[in-house]
Amino acid sequence: MTQDAAARAEELARAAYGRLLAVLAAKDGDIESAEDCLAEAFAQALSSWPETGVPHNPEAWLLTVARNRRHDLRRSAAHRLSDPLDDVARSGTLPVVEDLDPDAIPDRRLALLFVCAHPAIDPAVRTPLMLQAVLGFDADQIARAFAIPATAMAQRLVRAKRRIRDARIPFVVPERSHMPERLAPVLEAVYGTYAIDFPLVAGTELRDSLATESHYLATTLVELLPEEAEALGLAALISLSLAREPARGTAGEFVPLDEQDSSLWDTELIALGEHLLHRARALGGMGRFQIEAAIQSVHCARATSGVTDWHSLLTLHTALVAIAPTLGARVAHAAAVGRAEGSQAGLEALDTITDDAVQRFQPAWATRAHLLAEAGRTEAAVRAFERALSLTTDNGARRYLERRRAQLSGDSR
């Protein structure tokens, strides 16, 4: 019973966190307080559910406990509630769904994502705020994904939440006609659900859960906004990326793309991704997610052609850097240069990235190590692999990097 209760609480933390937080914070906009009370509700669940069993409606139970805790904090000591688990919580009859029109938006997590994209919130912190408040990532994970110090990210998130509270930004779902102007940061956050945990979280269970969640959110956005090319591009990108997940080794072992057995790839997801990408192209224009989806499409084409068209990939990576010169895009471009034009050219492209964050960016060091090894600069490659290892927390990726380093150094460990 203890394991079942803990597993159910963990499942709810992933699936319902954003919905519960949206309801708790809606009245006064105080996300920080709502987060604290929700955390206490989950702690209470872990304490009591193993003894009493999981309630019939666990979301209602959690919401009631969290609401009572918020109410408790606002009352004087003489009038505090003696028992936070009232009869409604025990019976599980408290309705969780309150005042969102299901025809206006089909998922509450997406509703809160659009709230976090309000124009009054600093654009630089919108996506990190969504990742934390709606999807449950902590500040350290988000900071690593954005390659900035954790303390700086935590401060930005605190300021953003206080801005929402103090400015009394309304927790309302925008009308459908206003959604496109808030779409860009929402797309970033949904993609973050797929990408952020990949180098950060060991094991496969959380990875699989978040990847499935990201695909669900992306395809839901397509249903919501079928004429938005970038929403289609994102759904195509995640579909094509997920199609290759079965080729990861046992226990989440990292397998380089070139070494993956393409016969293991999911042909239905590839077909869906290609269909979504075709729909996006038909709408005209070419945004970041469409280009990234096109890159994945070229990789997936190896399943039928048996070869990878690196010159086409270099063209696409160059186009991506031109419109979205993120650190990750520039490192990926350098890797493509290395494959299409040789390792020395790839190293020179990598050396043009002068951002301070590149020193903390694991993919940059892993790419440098690979290019140095290809160039025959063994000692430098070993040092680069060691630096990449120091920035790697995913067990599968760590084992792969350790093996590559050992091969170069002659270490048989």
N, C-alpha and C positions, 0 to 999 in steps of 0.2 A: 504493500500500500504506500509506503514512504516513497519508493522509486516512482510509482505511478503518479502520485501527487506532485512530486518534483518535476516529472516530465511534462505533466499537464500545465503546470505553472510556467515552465520554460516555453512551451508551445504558445501559450497565451501572450507571453512577453513579446514573442516575435510577431504573432498574427494580430493582436488586438491593442498593442501599446498605443499606436497612433490614434486609433478610434477613441480609446478611453481618455487619453490626454486631451484630445480635441473637445470632448464633452466637459471635462473638468475645468479647462482653462477658458471656455467660451464666454462665461459671464463677466469676468473681470480682466481677462487677458494675462493673468499672472502665470506664465508657463513654469517659472521656477518653483513656485509653491505647489502647483499641480504635479510637477515631477516628483517633488519630495513626498507628497501624500500618496501618490501612486506607488512609489518605491516602498513605502510603509505597508501599503495594502498587499503587495506581493510578498513582503517579508511575513506578514500575518498569515497569508495563505500557506507559505512553506511551513509555518509553525503549527497551524491548526488542521489543515487538510489531511495530513497523514493520520490524525486521530479521528476526525469526524467524517472524512471522505470528501471527495470533490463535489461541490454543490451542483444541483441540476443545471443552473445557469451561472457558470463561474464568472463570466464577464460582469453580470449584474452584481454578483457578490463583491468583486474587486471594486467596482464603481461605487457601491454603497459604502464600503469601508473607507475608500479614499475620500468620498464626499463628507462622511462623518468626521474624518480627521481634519479636513479643511474647516468644517463648521466648528469643531472643537477648538481649533487654533484661534478662532475669531470670538470666542466667548470668554468670559472671565472664569477664573479658577473655580469660583463657587457654583458655576452653572455648567461645568464640563460634563460631557456624557459619561455615564458610568460604564457603559458597555458599547464599544464601537460596532459590534455585530448585532444590528437590530433584527427584528423579526423578518423584515422584508429581505434583508441580505441572506438570512438563513433559508428562507423559502425559495430564493432565487427568482422572485417574480418581478423585480424592479426592471422596467424596460430600459435597455441601453440605447436604442435608437430613439432620438428625440425629434429634431426639427429640421433635418436635411431632406430635401426632396429627392427621392431616388431617381427621378427622371432628369434632374439637373446634373447629377454626377453619380456614377455608379459605385464608388468606393470611398469610404470615409478617410482612408489614408491619403488618397488623392485630394480630397477636400482640404485637409490640413496643409498639404503641400502647396496648394494654391494660396492659402492664407499666408503662409510663410513667404510667398513671393510678392507680397503687397509692396507697392511702389515706395512706401515710406520706410521700408527696411533697407539698410545698406546692401547694395547688390553684391558686394564682396563676401557677405556673410550669409546670404540667403540659402545657398546650397548646403553649407555646413550646418546651418540651423535646421534645415529639413532632415538632414542625415541623423542629427541627434534627437530632435523633438518628435519626429514622425516615425523614424525607422530604428531608433534605439542604439545607434553607435555612440561610443563615448568619445570624449574630446581627444584622448590620446590616439585612437584609431583614425579619427578625422584628420588630426594634425599630421600624422604620418602620410596619409593619402595626399595631402596638400603640400607636403614637404616643408612644413614650418614648425617652429618649436611648440610643444604642447601647451606651455603656459600662455603663449600668445593666442593660440586658438581658443583656449578656455576663456580668456578675457573677452575675446570678440563675441563668443556665444553668450556670455553673461550680459554684456552691453546690449546685444540684440534683443534678448528676452526682456530686459528692463525698458528698452525703447518701446516694445510692443505694449507692455503694461502701462508705462507712464503716458504714452501718446494715445492710449485707449484705442488702439487699432482694432477695428471690429473683426470678430471671428465669424465672418460670413463667407459663403461660397460665392465667387463672382458669377455674374450672369454669363451664359455661354458666349455671348458676343465679346466679353472682356477677357476670356480665358487666353486667347492667343498672345496677348501682350505680356502675360505672366508665364508663358510656356517654357521659355529657355531655361530658367533655373529649375523648373519642375523636371524637365528632361534630364538635366545634370544630376539631380538627386536620384531619379529612378535608375539612371545608369550607374550611379554610385552604389546602389544596392547590389548591383551585379559585380562591380569592379573593386570596391574598396576593401573587401575582406580577403581578396585573393592572396596577396602576399603577407597578410597579417594574422590570419586565423588558422591554427593548425587543425588537421583532421578534415573530414569530408561532410559530416552531418550539417553543420552550420552553413558551410559553403553551398551545399545542395539546396538547403532551405531558402537562403537568400537569393540564389540564382533563380529558383522557381518563382520567388516573390517578385523579383525584378521583371521577369517575363510576363507575369500576370499583370503587373502595373502598366507595363509598356503596351501590351495588347489592349488593356482597358482604355488607355489614352487614345489609341487608334479608334476604338468604338466611339469615344467621346468626341474626338476631333478628326474625322476621317479625311478631311481635306488639308490637313497640316502635314506637309511633306517631311518635316523633321521628326514628327511623332512616328510616322511610318518608317523613317530611316532608323530611328532608335529601336523600334520593335524588330526590324530586319537585322540590325546589328546584334542584338541580344539573341535572336533566334539562331543566327549563323554561328555565333560564338558558343552558345550552349550545345549546338550540334556536335561539337568536338569534345565535349566533356567526357563521354564514355571512353575516350582514348587515354585519359589520365591513368596512371599506373595504380596498382593496388594501394589501398590506404592513402589515396590522394597523392601518390608519387608523381612528381613533375616529369612530364615527357615533352621535350622540345617539339615544336610543330613539325619540323622536318622528319622527325623520327616516329611520329604517330602513325598508327595503322589506320589508313583512311577507311578501310572496310568496317571499322567500328563506329564510324560517325553516323549520326542520326539522320537518315535521308529525309524523313518527314519534316524535321525542323529545317533542314537545308531548303527543301521545297517551299516551306512557309516563308523563310527569310527571303528567298529569291522573288516570291510573289509580292511580298511587302515592298521590297526594293524597287520592283517594276512599277508598282503603284506610285511610289514616291517620285520616281523619275518622270512619270507621266504628268505630274503636277508642275514640272519645270523648276529651275533653280538647282543649286547643289550646296547643301549645308554640311556642317561638320559630321553629323551622325550618318548622313547619306554616304559621305566619302568613307567613313570608317566601316560602314556596312559593305561598301564596294570592295574595300581592302579584304574584308573577311570572305566576300564572295570569290575573289581571286584565289585565296588560300583553299577554300572549299572545292574549287574547280579541280584540284589535284585528285579528288576522289574519282573523277572520270577520265581526266587527261593523263594522270600519272606524273605530271611535272608541275613546277611552280613558276609562274611567269614573273620573275623578279623585276624585269624592266617596267612592266605595267604597274607592279607594286610601288616601285620608286616614283613613277609619275603620280600615283595616287597619294603617296606620303608627302610628296612635294606640294601637291594641292592642299593637303590637310594643314601643313605647316603655314601655308600662305593665309588661310582663313582662321585657323585656331592654333597659334604657336605656343601651345602648352608645353611644359617640360616633358611630359610623356610623349607628345607628338614629335618633338625634336629628337629625342633619344631614339624613337622608333624609326625616324627618318634616317638617322645616322646608321642604324643597323641595316636598313634597306640599301643605303649607299654601299655599305660594306659587301653585301651580297651581290649587288649588280655591278659594282665598279672595283671591288677589291678591298681587302682589309685596311690598307693604308689610307685609302680615300675615306673609308668609314671612320677611322680614327681622327682624321682631319675634320670631318663633319662633327664628330663628337666634341672635339676641342673648341669648336666655335660657340659652344654653350657655356656661357660665363656666369650664369646665375649662381648665387651662393647656394641655393637649394640643391643644386646638382650634386654637391658633396654629401648630401644626406639621402639621395635618391637611389634606392637599391637597383632598379633596372639599369641606371646609367653605369654603375660599376659592373654589373653582370655583363652588359653589352661590351664595355671596355675590355673586360677579361677575355671574352670570346674573341674579339677582334685582335687583341694582342697575341693570343694563342695562335690564331690563324696566320699572323704575321711572323711567327717564329720567335717572338720576344718572350721567352718562357718565364724568366724571373719576374718581369713586370706583370705578366699575366697572373702568376701565382699571387703576387701582392694584391692585384685587383680582385681576384677571387676571394681572398681573405677579407678585403674591405666589403665586398658584396655579402659575404657570410655574416659579417658583424651587423648588417642591416636586415637580415632575413629572420623571420620568426615562423614561417611556414615550414613544417617538418619535411614535407616532400621536396620543396625547393632546396632546403638546406642539404638534404642527402644528395641531391643531384650536383649541387655546387661543390660539396666536399669530394665527390667522386671525380669531378673534373679537375679539381685542384690536385688530388692525389695522382691522377694520371700524368699531370705535367711535372710534378715534383718527384715522381718515382716512389712516392710513399705508398706502401701496400696496405695501409690501415683501412 
